[in-house]
Amino acid sequence: MDILGISGRVKSLEKKFLTEDEISKIVNAKTLTEVSSILSSSYYQLPSITKPEDISNFFETITIDLIKDMQKSLPDELYHYFLLGYDFHNLRLVLENYRTGKESRNYIPYSYINYFILKDAFSKNNFKDVPAHLKSLVAFISKNRDREDVMLLAKEIYWETAKDLIKTQHSGFIDGYIKIEIDISNIGTFIQQQMVGGPLNLRFIVDDGRIKKERYIREDILWSTVNMEYHIKTPITVDEYDGVRYNLIMGYIKDSRVIPYGIEAIFSYFLARKLEIDNLRRLLLGKFYNIEPKVLDKWALKPYQYV
């Protein structure tokens, strides 16, 4: 793989990321036609939009194109990592189908393993067609399918799989990123358990984040630790969670902008593209439903682009 050449290509593409000024203009635009004009020099050439499905379909196409570029530009392990969340989402739907008998239409078509192959493997308890890096995760969920907490317990295997894929690159920078993701996931689990009531089961907390497992034992200890480690306002509410995740990750990977070449620059580019797509999708859906600019302004997240 020509890391130097790919680094040069993604560095040249970085100028197409949305700027803070462009995001502000999108937030305050009066129509989607005006938004389309703002986006004219970006990755996002909007089609005619008459219904929310048009927005969803547009971003699905954008995401598929991005994944194709990932496949060409990344080592297999990092490509697998970027698709791991989609596979986990589809596994959750397969489990729901087993429990309810209802087929979901919300499966993600661009996961690494095809949803229907995954469903067949699950129903037959036969994992020969499951890729090696997903076998332990699929087998665990299949074996424990009747446990109510199986997906919470499966997070540990999910993150073990993610770490195994990431560490193949021997990059301290990318290893540091995954620690942040583990912390964010654990904080999400903590918030979720708070909402349902009752004490937190530490079995649901994954090791190897920046924040030690024992810090989750008490709310005041956790929020004090999060504040000291990440210098952010705590406690974090469920409404703030997605924004906190985005800003922590974007704040971290922005450091790679000063790296002229290497796997870190390539990884950060694709991660930033993925985050930007999520951010813009949310803003456009809000714009379609005539959400007030002052609300959209709170939804808008900081860009990867500096200028």
Summary of the structure (lengths in Angstrom):
residues: 307
radius of gyration: 20.1
end to end distance: 30.8
largest distance: 53.4
contacts: 877
relative contact order: 0.14
helix: 70%
strand: 0%
